[in-house]
Amino acid sequence: MASDTKVTIYYGPLAWFESQIAKKQPDSLLELVFERDEATRLVTHVVEGQEASVPEALKRQPEHLAAESSDYASLNEHVITNFAGLVRSISPGHLYLQNPPAHVHAQLARAFTTKVKRYDYPAVTRETLVRFRDGFERHLVGQAAVKDSLLAALYPLTTARRTKPVVLMLYGPSGVGKIETAQFVNGLLGGTLLRKQFSMFHSDKFASYLFGGGHSEPSFARDLLDRESGVILIDEFDKANSVFHSAFYQLFDGGVFEDKNYSVQLGPSLIICTSNYGSEKEIREALGEALYSRFDALIRFVPLSKDEIRQVIDRLVDARFEGLRPDEQAHLDSGGIKAKLYPLADHDGNVRKLGKLVDEVISLLLVRAVLGQAELIATNGSD
């Protein structure tokens, strides 16, 4: 039997989805399903001659009904398999879905009048390139060659003819600015950066994460659909087992990623992969020609010089000082802290390690000052 239910499917982040349907004030599909399940488990005693009452939850037909991306994981497999049947049984006036599994979309498109809306992700423009050029040196120490290489790599995203992602490999030693560069670009565009750290995946779970498992399991495709940003950071790409490289061929080629449950079209986004490879030759040998050739640019980050490491130390100490209260600053000598840390320029160019060390030194000096004050107060009190 035909249904008058109208379906609108939204592909994009949760905040955008909520803003799109806020005025409708829809009921939650997930909550209604739970209510209906509870109602069907009730045991009803019917007196002979009287009509059996139908639980209210089974009679409800909301005018507006919605489901978020995370809701599908809470539904049983048979509900997902016959999602259109569930919608028919509820018969809402309007159904709004965020990032449903592909087979749910297909069912609804066959059974109901269905519209699709897609989020416009923040895009790289020529103004973005200007802001990147002018702000690079304030944001990152050293890596002068990286700036020009990145500007050239980002330029295609500013043209209307670009319909697929730009895919970059940032490679070089740890802690010299690769992740910070991705964060800088993302900060120019806005939205929370989607960052996936591949070193954390070394089991069968990675296979289901990439290729799709049960609809309730974590999924790279679903994470791509839920993201807010036009920048996707795949950190430590070199740590992923080579058996998974084929999963990225279609994504890097045309911006399409499909698994067992979801289908994603990225459009002109920016995909940044980071690695600790030392050369392009090493990248080609490790990844193979098929994947190596799919990168639009490979951008090398070099170790920081002694002078550059001192600049990093200056920036880190100054930044930490700005975050302290005036009474805390009064206990510290920023120049003395910098001088104490400068010898590190001879052997440690890892910015992340330097940042932790600056925090440790400042915290140690502050706790000594506080404890010293406490001892002085205690001594004066005893006198």
C-alpha positions as CSV (number, residue, x, y, z in Angstrom):
1,M,0.0,0.0,0.0
2,A,1.4,3.4,-0.9
3,S,2.4,5.7,1.9
4,D,2.1,9.5,2.1
5,T,5.2,9.7,4.2
6,K,7.8,12.2,2.8
7,V,11.4,11.4,3.4
8,T,14.4,13.8,3.5
9,I,17.9,12.4,3.8
10,Y,20.6,14.7,5.0
11,Y,24.3,13.9,4.4
12,G,26.5,15.9,6.7
13,P,27.5,16.7,10.3
14,L,25.1,16.5,13.2
15,A,25.0,20.2,14.1
16,W,24.0,21.1,10.5
17,F,21.3,18.3,10.5
18,E,19.9,19.6,13.8
19,S,19.8,23.2,12.4
20,Q,17.9,22.0,9.3
21,I,15.1,20.3,11.2
22,A,15.0,22.4,14.4
23,K,11.8,24.3,13.5
24,K,10.0,21.0,12.8
25,Q,10.6,19.8,16.4
26,P,10.5,16.2,15.3
27,D,10.0,13.1,17.6
28,S,12.9,10.7,17.9
29,L,12.6,7.6,15.7
30,L,14.8,5.7,18.1
31,E,12.8,6.5,21.2
32,L,9.5,5.6,19.4
33,V,11.0,2.3,18.3
34,F,11.9,1.5,21.9
35,E,8.4,2.5,23.1
36,R,6.9,0.2,20.5
37,D,9.1,-2.7,21.4
38,E,8.1,-2.2,25.1
39,A,4.4,-2.1,24.2
40,T,4.6,-5.3,22.2
41,R,6.1,-7.1,25.2
42,L,3.2,-6.2,27.5
43,V,0.8,-9.0,28.4
44,T,-2.8,-7.8,27.9
45,H,-5.8,-9.5,29.5
46,V,-9.0,-9.0,27.6
47,V,-12.4,-9.5,29.2
48,E,-14.9,-11.4,27.0
49,G,-17.2,-9.0,25.2
50,Q,-14.8,-6.1,25.5
51,E,-12.6,-4.7,22.7
52,A,-8.8,-5.1,23.2
53,S,-7.0,-1.8,23.8
54,V,-4.1,-0.9,21.6
55,P,-1.0,0.5,23.4
56,E,-0.6,4.3,22.7
57,A,2.9,3.8,21.4
58,L,1.6,1.5,18.6
59,K,-1.0,4.1,17.6
60,R,1.3,7.1,17.5
61,Q,1.8,8.6,14.0
62,P,4.0,11.7,14.5
63,E,3.9,14.4,11.9
64,H,7.7,14.8,12.1
65,L,10.1,12.0,12.9
66,A,13.9,12.1,12.8
67,A,16.9,9.8,13.3
68,E,20.6,10.8,13.8
69,S,23.6,9.1,12.4
70,S,24.4,7.4,15.7
71,D,20.8,6.0,16.1
72,Y,21.1,3.2,13.6
73,A,23.7,1.4,15.7
74,S,21.1,1.0,18.4
75,L,18.6,-0.7,16.1
76,N,18.5,-4.5,15.6
77,E,19.7,-5.9,12.3
78,H,16.2,-7.0,11.3
79,V,15.0,-3.4,11.7
80,I,17.7,-2.1,9.4
81,T,17.0,-4.9,6.9
82,N,13.3,-3.9,6.8
83,F,13.6,-0.2,7.5
84,A,10.9,0.7,5.0
85,G,8.5,-1.6,6.7
86,L,9.1,0.1,10.0
87,V,8.4,3.5,8.5
88,R,5.2,2.1,6.9
89,S,4.0,0.8,10.3
90,I,4.6,4.2,12.0
91,S,3.4,6.2,8.9
92,P,4.8,9.6,9.9
93,G,4.0,12.7,7.8
94,H,7.7,13.5,7.4
95,L,10.8,11.5,8.1
96,Y,14.2,13.1,8.4
97,L,17.4,11.0,8.4
98,Q,21.0,11.9,8.9
99,N,23.6,9.8,7.2
100,P,21.6,6.5,6.9
101,P,23.3,3.3,5.7
102,A,23.2,2.9,1.9
103,H,20.7,0.1,1.9
104,V,18.3,2.1,4.1
105,H,18.5,4.9,1.6
106,A,17.8,2.5,-1.2
107,Q,14.8,1.0,0.5
108,L,13.3,4.4,1.3
109,A,13.9,5.7,-2.2
110,R,11.9,2.8,-3.7
111,A,9.0,3.1,-1.2
112,F,8.5,6.8,-0.5
113,T,8.9,10.3,-2.0
114,T,12.5,10.9,-1.1
115,K,14.7,14.1,-1.2
116,V,18.4,14.3,-0.5
117,K,20.3,17.3,0.9
118,R,24.1,17.5,1.3
119,Y,26.2,19.7,3.5
120,D,28.5,22.2,1.8
121,Y,31.8,21.6,3.4
122,P,34.3,24.5,3.9
123,A,36.2,24.9,0.7
124,V,39.7,26.2,-0.1
125,T,39.5,29.6,-1.9
126,R,42.1,32.1,-3.1
127,E,41.5,34.0,0.1
128,T,42.5,30.8,2.0
129,L,45.7,30.7,0.0
130,V,46.5,34.3,1.0
131,R,45.8,33.7,4.6
132,F,47.9,30.5,4.5
133,R,50.8,32.3,2.9
134,D,50.7,35.2,5.3
135,G,50.2,33.2,8.5
136,F,52.5,30.2,7.8
137,E,55.6,31.6,9.5
138,R,53.7,32.8,12.5
139,H,52.2,29.3,12.9
140,L,55.1,27.1,12.1
141,V,58.9,27.5,12.6
142,G,61.1,26.5,9.7
143,Q,60.0,24.4,6.8
144,A,60.2,27.3,4.3
145,A,60.0,25.0,1.3
146,V,56.8,23.4,2.6
147,K,54.9,26.7,2.3
148,D,55.4,27.0,-1.5
149,S,54.8,23.3,-2.1
150,L,51.5,23.4,-0.2
151,L,50.3,26.6,-1.9
152,A,50.9,24.9,-5.3
153,A,49.2,21.7,-4.1
154,L,46.1,23.6,-2.7
155,Y,45.6,25.8,-5.7
156,P,43.5,23.2,-7.7
157,L,40.9,23.2,-5.0
158,T,40.2,26.9,-5.7
159,T,39.0,26.1,-9.3
160,A,35.5,25.3,-10.1
161,R,36.6,22.4,-12.4
162,R,38.0,20.4,-9.4
163,T,35.4,17.8,-8.4
164,K,37.6,15.4,-6.4
165,P,39.9,15.7,-3.4
166,V,43.5,16.8,-3.4
167,V,45.5,14.1,-1.7
168,L,48.8,15.0,0.0
169,M,51.6,13.0,1.7
170,L,53.5,15.0,4.3
171,Y,56.6,13.0,5.3
172,G,59.6,13.4,7.4
173,P,60.8,13.0,11.0
174,S,58.4,13.2,14.0
175,G,57.6,16.4,15.7
176,V,58.6,18.9,13.0
177,G,55.2,20.3,12.1
178,K,53.3,17.9,9.9
179,I,50.2,17.6,12.0
180,E,50.4,21.3,13.0
181,T,50.3,22.2,9.3
182,A,47.1,20.1,8.8
183,Q,45.6,21.8,11.8
184,F,46.6,25.2,10.5
185,V,44.9,24.6,7.1
186,N,41.8,23.3,8.8
187,G,41.7,26.3,11.1
188,L,41.6,28.6,8.1
189,L,38.5,26.7,6.8
190,G,36.7,26.0,10.1
191,G,35.0,22.9,11.6
192,T,36.5,20.2,13.8
193,L,39.3,18.4,12.0
194,L,38.6,14.7,11.2
195,R,41.8,13.0,12.4
196,K,42.4,9.2,12.2
197,Q,45.6,7.8,13.7
198,F,46.4,4.5,11.8
199,S,49.0,3.4,14.3
200,M,46.1,2.5,16.6
201,F,44.8,-0.1,14.2
202,H,46.6,-3.4,14.1
203,S,43.9,-6.1,14.3
204,D,40.9,-7.5,12.6
205,K,38.9,-4.5,13.8
206,F,40.8,-2.3,11.3
207,A,39.4,-4.5,8.5
208,S,35.8,-4.1,9.6
209,Y,36.5,-0.3,10.3
210,L,37.7,0.1,6.7
211,F,35.6,-2.4,4.7
212,G,32.5,-2.4,6.9
213,G,31.3,-4.9,9.5
214,G,28.0,-4.9,11.3
215,H,26.0,-1.7,11.0
216,S,26.6,-1.0,14.7
217,E,30.4,-1.2,14.5
218,P,32.7,1.9,14.0
219,S,33.2,2.8,10.4
220,F,35.6,5.0,8.5
221,A,32.9,5.7,5.9
222,R,30.4,6.8,8.6
223,D,33.1,9.0,10.2
224,L,33.6,10.6,6.8
225,L,29.9,11.3,6.5
226,D,29.7,12.7,10.1
227,R,32.7,15.0,9.7
228,E,32.4,18.8,10.0
229,S,35.6,19.8,8.1
230,G,36.7,19.8,4.5
231,V,40.1,18.5,5.7
232,I,40.7,14.9,6.5
233,L,43.9,14.0,8.3
234,I,45.1,10.4,8.2
235,D,48.0,10.4,10.7
236,E,50.8,7.8,10.6
237,F,49.7,6.4,7.3
238,D,52.9,4.3,7.1
239,K,51.7,2.3,10.2
240,A,48.8,0.7,8.3
241,N,49.4,-2.8,7.1
242,S,49.8,-2.9,3.3
243,V,46.9,-5.3,3.0
244,F,44.6,-2.3,3.6
245,H,46.1,-0.1,0.9
246,S,43.6,-1.1,-1.7
247,A,40.8,0.5,0.4
248,F,42.1,3.9,-0.5
249,Y,42.4,3.5,-4.3
250,Q,38.9,4.8,-5.1
251,L,39.0,7.4,-2.4
252,F,42.2,9.0,-3.6
253,D,41.2,8.6,-7.3
254,G,37.7,10.1,-7.3
255,G,36.8,11.0,-3.7
256,V,34.4,8.0,-3.4
257,F,34.6,5.6,-0.4
258,E,32.3,2.7,0.0
259,D,32.1,-0.1,2.5
260,K,29.5,-2.8,3.3
261,N,27.1,-0.3,4.8
262,Y,27.9,3.3,3.6
263,S,28.7,5.2,0.5
264,V,30.5,8.6,0.7
265,Q,31.2,11.2,-2.0
266,L,33.9,13.7,-0.7
267,G,33.9,16.2,-3.6
268,P,36.8,18.8,-3.6
269,S,38.1,18.1,-0.1
270,L,41.6,17.9,1.2
271,I,43.1,14.6,2.4
272,I,46.4,14.9,4.2
273,C,48.3,11.8,5.1
274,T,51.4,12.0,7.4
275,S,54.2,9.5,7.7
276,N,57.8,9.2,9.0
277,Y,59.2,8.1,5.6
278,G,62.6,9.6,4.8
279,S,62.3,9.9,1.0
280,E,60.0,9.6,-2.0
281,K,61.9,6.4,-3.0
282,E,61.0,4.9,0.4
283,I,57.4,5.9,0.0
284,R,57.2,4.3,-3.4
285,E,58.8,1.0,-2.2
286,A,56.6,0.8,0.9
287,L,53.2,1.8,-0.6
288,G,53.7,0.4,-4.1
289,E,53.3,2.2,-7.4
290,A,49.5,1.9,-7.5
291,L,49.0,3.9,-4.2
292,Y,52.1,6.1,-4.6
293,S,50.9,7.4,-7.9
294,R,47.5,8.5,-6.5
295,F,49.0,11.2,-4.3
296,D,48.8,14.7,-5.8
297,A,51.9,15.8,-4.0
298,L,54.5,14.5,-1.6
299,I,55.8,17.2,0.6
300,R,59.0,16.7,2.6
301,F,59.5,18.1,6.2
302,V,63.1,18.5,7.3
303,P,64.7,18.4,10.8
304,L,64.8,21.8,12.5
305,S,68.1,23.7,12.7
306,K,69.5,24.8,16.1
307,D,68.3,28.3,15.6
308,E,64.8,27.1,14.7
309,I,64.6,24.9,17.8
310,R,65.5,27.9,19.9
311,Q,62.6,29.8,18.2
312,V,60.3,26.9,19.0
313,I,61.4,27.0,22.7
314,D,60.8,30.8,22.8
315,R,57.3,30.4,21.3
316,L,56.4,27.5,23.6
317,V,57.6,29.3,26.8
318,D,55.8,32.6,25.8
319,A,52.6,30.7,25.0
320,R,52.7,28.9,28.3
321,F,53.3,32.2,30.2
322,E,50.3,33.8,28.6
323,G,48.1,31.0,30.0
324,L,49.3,31.5,33.6
325,R,47.7,33.7,36.2
326,P,49.6,36.9,37.2
327,D,50.5,35.4,40.6
328,E,52.0,32.4,38.9
329,Q,53.9,34.5,36.4
330,A,55.5,36.4,39.3
331,H,57.3,33.3,40.5
332,L,58.9,32.6,37.1
333,D,61.6,34.1,34.9
334,S,60.7,33.3,31.3
335,G,64.2,34.4,30.1
336,G,65.8,32.0,32.6
337,I,63.6,29.1,31.5
338,K,64.5,29.7,27.9
339,A,68.2,29.8,28.7
340,K,67.9,26.5,30.6
341,L,66.2,24.8,27.7
342,Y,68.4,26.2,24.8
343,P,70.9,23.3,25.2
344,L,68.2,21.0,23.9
345,A,68.7,22.6,20.5
346,D,71.8,20.5,20.1
347,H,70.0,17.2,20.1
348,D,66.2,17.4,20.2
349,G,64.1,18.9,17.4
350,N,60.8,17.2,18.3
351,V,58.3,20.0,19.0
352,R,55.9,17.8,20.8
353,K,58.6,16.6,23.2
354,L,59.8,20.1,23.7
355,G,56.3,21.2,24.6
356,K,56.0,18.6,27.2
357,L,59.4,19.5,28.6
358,V,58.4,23.2,28.8
359,D,55.3,22.2,30.7
360,E,57.3,20.0,33.1
361,V,59.9,22.7,33.8
362,I,57.2,25.4,34.5
363,S,55.1,23.1,36.7
364,L,58.2,22.1,38.7
365,L,59.2,25.7,39.3
366,L,55.7,26.7,40.3
367,V,55.2,23.8,42.7
368,R,58.6,24.6,44.3
369,A,57.5,28.2,44.7
370,V,54.1,27.2,46.2
371,L,55.7,24.7,48.6
372,G,58.3,27.2,49.6
373,Q,55.7,29.7,50.5
374,A,53.8,27.1,52.5
375,E,56.9,26.2,54.5
376,L,57.6,29.9,55.1
377,I,54.0,30.4,56.4
378,A,54.3,27.4,58.6
379,T,57.6,28.6,60.0
380,N,56.3,32.1,60.8
381,G,53.2,30.6,62.3
382,S,55.2,28.4,64.7
383,D,57.2,31.5,65.8
